[in-house]
């Protein structure tokens, strides 16, 4: 048990097993099949290993070319793999990817089960909060008037949709390139917690989001990739309502914003692990644009973004504790690595 607690992936594996079993139980009880959600880069069970192999190649091939040139690159690459890529390291990377994948797929399936379990929405209450915070105005039209509906819409759409590939890419980077396996485990655990805490918030306060209950507020926006994504979700939701056991997946949920939560987790993680200042700055700027995009396109209410930020913070804090990356845990490990102090008295020179 002591060794299990020291393994940085203990919490992530237990979490993925728990949420995976929950998704299976919901599927059996509700008679709704489990689905493997597809992304535009392909199914997750293909996408995640591909990302891992991609970062592996990027981490080995350029180094081999630099050290030995084109002719000796193959031999040098084998040497790098033999010396730096132990089976233990590969196992840790695979565990991080699999635990993330199980939590993500379970989250998507539990999210899809939401309208079957809770046929109630709190959009009116969320909208009242928005009007109160914006002094009697709807936030989305205010942003449309302030930022315009031309270039701003296209830029914010790219920002919003870019989230989809960025998350698995950053996970692959920290798992494959990181030298400290506990740090990679920390990030994988934090991302997994975002999915689990996010689906809990969906069931606690079900909402659709402004774009799905106040469509007239967004008719002045041009056709963007974000709008295409919204239309796709709406059509899939309609098919799901017609036949929950069919092939469509329900994917509409407002509270809380996991776009915000996951990016907040990434920003905090970059700061706490002391990554390059430029990388941190880019991440925080991206977060600000994501928050704008969620309101601009009507994906979320203001309360959704606030709740998402809290979930992102909580995921990083819990992930740090679960993987041994809090300050007091690191100090304890450093003390354990120090040589034991001796009680031998220093020699005293005899008096003359």
N, C-alpha and C positions, 0 to 999 in steps of 0.2 A: 504493500500500500504506500509505503514511503517513496519507493521508486516511481510509482504511478503518479503521485502528487508532484514529483520533480519533473516528470515528462511534460513539456510545454503544451502538448496537444491533448492531454487528458480531458480538459474541460470541453474543447472543441469537438472531440469525438463523442463524448457523452451528450453534448447538446445536439449534434447531428442525429444521433440514434434516437433521442427523445422526440425531436420534431419530426423525424422520418416516420416513427411509429405513430405519432399523432396524425400525420397525413394519411397513413394507411388505414387507421381506424375510422377517420372521417369518410374516406372513400368507401369503405365497407358499409358503414352505417347509412350513408346518404345515397348509396348505389350510384355514385359518380366515379368514373374511371380515373385512375392516376394518369397524368400526362407529363411528357417531357417537353417543357416549353422551348420553343425554337427562337433563336435570334437571327438577325440578318446575316450573321457570320456562320450560321449552322447550329445544329443541336449542341447543347452545353457539354455533353459527354464526348463530343469531338473537338469542340472549341477549346476547352480548358487544357486537355493534353497537348493540343497543337501549340497553345501559347507557351506551355512549359517547355516543349521541345524547341520552340523558336528562341526563347531566352537562353536556353542551354547552348544552342548553336552560336548565338551572338556573343555569349560569354567565353566560348572556346575558340572559335575559328579566327576572329581578329587577332587574338593573343598569339595563336600558333603562327599566323602569317607574319606578325611583327617579329617574332623570335627567330623563325627559321626560314622565312621566305616561302615562295610558292612551292619549290621543289621539296622542301623538308616539312611542309605544313602538316601533312597527314601523320607523319611520325611524331611530330611535336604535339599534335592534337591528342594522339593516343596517350602520350606521356602525361599531358595535363589531366586527362580523364582518369588515368590510373592513379595519379598522385593526389588530385583534389576532389574527385567525385567518388566518395565511398558509397557503399550500399546504404549506410545509415543516412547519409545526406539525401540520397534519392528517396528513401522511405519517408523522410520528413517532408520533402516537397510533395510527394504523392498524397500523404496524409492531409496536408494543408489544402490541396486542390480538391480532394474527395470530400472532406468535411464541409468546405465551402459549397461544393456542388450539391450535396445532399440537403443542406440548409436552404439553398436557393430554390431547388426544385420543390421541396416541401412547402416553402413559403408561397411559391406560385400556385401550387395546388390548393393550399388552404385559403389563399386569397380568392381563388376561383369558386370555392365552396361558400363564400360569404353570403351571397344572396339567397342561398338555400337555407342557411342557418339563421340569418338575421335579416328579415325583410322590413327594415326600418332605416330611416335616414335622418341625419341631424343637420342638413344643409341650411335650413332656415335659421337655426341658432348660430351657425358659423357665419352666415351672411350678415346677421344682426351685429356680430362682433366686428366684422369688416367695416360696416357702415359707421359704427361707433368710433373705431380707431381712425377712420378717414373723415371724421367730422361730417357724416351724413352723405358721403360719396362712396361709390363703388370703386375699389382700388384699380381694377383692370382698365376701365375707360380713362381713369386719371393717368395711368401709365401710357395708354395709347395716345392721349393728347400731348403728354410731356415728351415722349420719345419718338412719336410718329409711328406710322404703320408701313413704312417702306423698307429701307435698309435695316433698321432696327429689328424688324420682325424676322428678317432672314438671318441676321447675326445671332439673335437670341435663340432661334430655332436650331441652328448648328450647335450652339452651346448646350442646349437641352438634350439633343439627340446624341451628342458626343459622349455623354455619360455612359451610354450602353456598352461601347467597347473599352472605355477608359478604365472601368473598375476591374474587369478580369486582367487587363494589361498591367495595371499597377500591382495587382496581387501576384502575377507571374514574376514581375521584376523583383519584388521583395523576397519571394520564396526561392527563386533560382539564383539571384545574384547576391543575396545577403549571406555574409559569413557567419553571423550569429543566428543560429536556428531559432532561438527563442523570440527574436524580433520578428522574424517571418511568421512564427506561430501567433504572435500578438496581433499582427495585421489580419491574418486569416480568421482569427477568433473574433476580432472586432467586426469585420464584415459579416460574418455568420450571425453575430448577435443582432446586427442591424435588421437582417431578414426576420429573425424570430421576434424581436421586440416590435418591429413594424407590423407584422401580421396580428400581433396582440392588440395593437392600437386600432387596426382596422375593425376588429370584432368589438372593441370597447366603444368606439364612436364611429359607426358606419356613415360615410358621406360619399357623394358622387363627385363633387367639385363644380366650380362655377361654370365651366365650359359645357357641362352636361345638363345643368338645370337652368342656365340662363344663356342659351345659345345666341340670342339676339344681341348680347353684349359683345360678341366676337365676330360678327358678320363683316366688319370693316377691315379685318385682317386679310392679308394676301394668302395665297396657297403656299404653304411651307411644309417641310418634312414633319414638323410638330403637328400641323393640322392634319396631315395624312395619317400620322400615328393615332390621333384622336378619332378620326373617322373609322380606322381599323378597329380600335377598341370598342367603339359604339356598335358597329356591325357584328362583331364577335359577341358582345353582350346580348344583342337582340337574338342571335342564334342560340346562345346559351339559355336564355329565358324560355325559348320555344322548346328546347330539348337539352336539359342539363347533362344527360348521359351521352350526348352526341360528341362530335369532334371539336367543338368550340370551347375556348377557355375564357372565362370571365376575368377581366383585368382592370376594372375601374374601382378605385378606392382613393379617397382624398386624405383622410386623417390617419396617420401623419405622413408628411412628405419624406419618402425614402431617398429621393434625389438629394434633398437637403441633408438628411441624416448621414448618408454614406459619405458625401463630400466633406461634411463637418468632421467625421471620423478621420478621413484622409488628411485633412489640414492639421488636426490635433496630433495625429500620429507623426506626420512629417516634422512638426515642431518639437515634440517630445523626444524623437530619435535624432534630433539635431541634423537634419538634412540640409543641403545647401540653401542659402538664403534666397537665391533666385527661384529655386523650386518651390520653396514655401510661399514666396510672394505670388507666383503664378497660381498656386493652389487657392490662396485666399481671394485673389481677384476672380478666379473661376467660380468660387463659391458665391460671391456677390452677384455675378451674372446669372448663376443658376437660380438664386432666390428671385431675382427680377423676372426670369423666364417663367417660373412657376405661377406667378401672379399675372404676368402679361398675357399668357395664353390661357389662363383660367384653369390650370391644372389643380391649383390648390387655393385655399383660403389662408389668411395671415396666420391663424392659429395652427394650421397644418405645418407651416414652416417653423414656427416656434417649437412645436412638439417634435418635429424632425431634428432640430438642432439639439434638443435635450437627449433624444435617443442616440444621436451620434456621439455626444459627450459620454453618456452612460456606457455605450459599447466600448469605447476606448479605455475608460476607467476599469470596467469589469475585465476586459481583455488583458489589461496590464497585470491585474491581480492574478488572473487565472494562469498566466504564462510566466509568472515570476519576474515581472518587469516594473514593479513599483520601486520607489527609491529605497524603502526599507528592505525589500527582498534582495535588491542588488547589493546593498551594503552588507547584508548577512552572507551572501555568496562570497563577497570579497574577503570578509573575515575568515570564512572557512578555507580560503585558498592561502592565507598567510601562514607562515611556519609557526608552530607552537612556541610560546615563550618559555624560556628555561628559568629554573629557580636557582641556578648556580651562582654563587657570589663571585664577584670579580676578584682576581688575585690581588693580594696586598703585599707590597714590597716590605721585606723585613727592615726593622729600624737599624740604623748604623750605630 
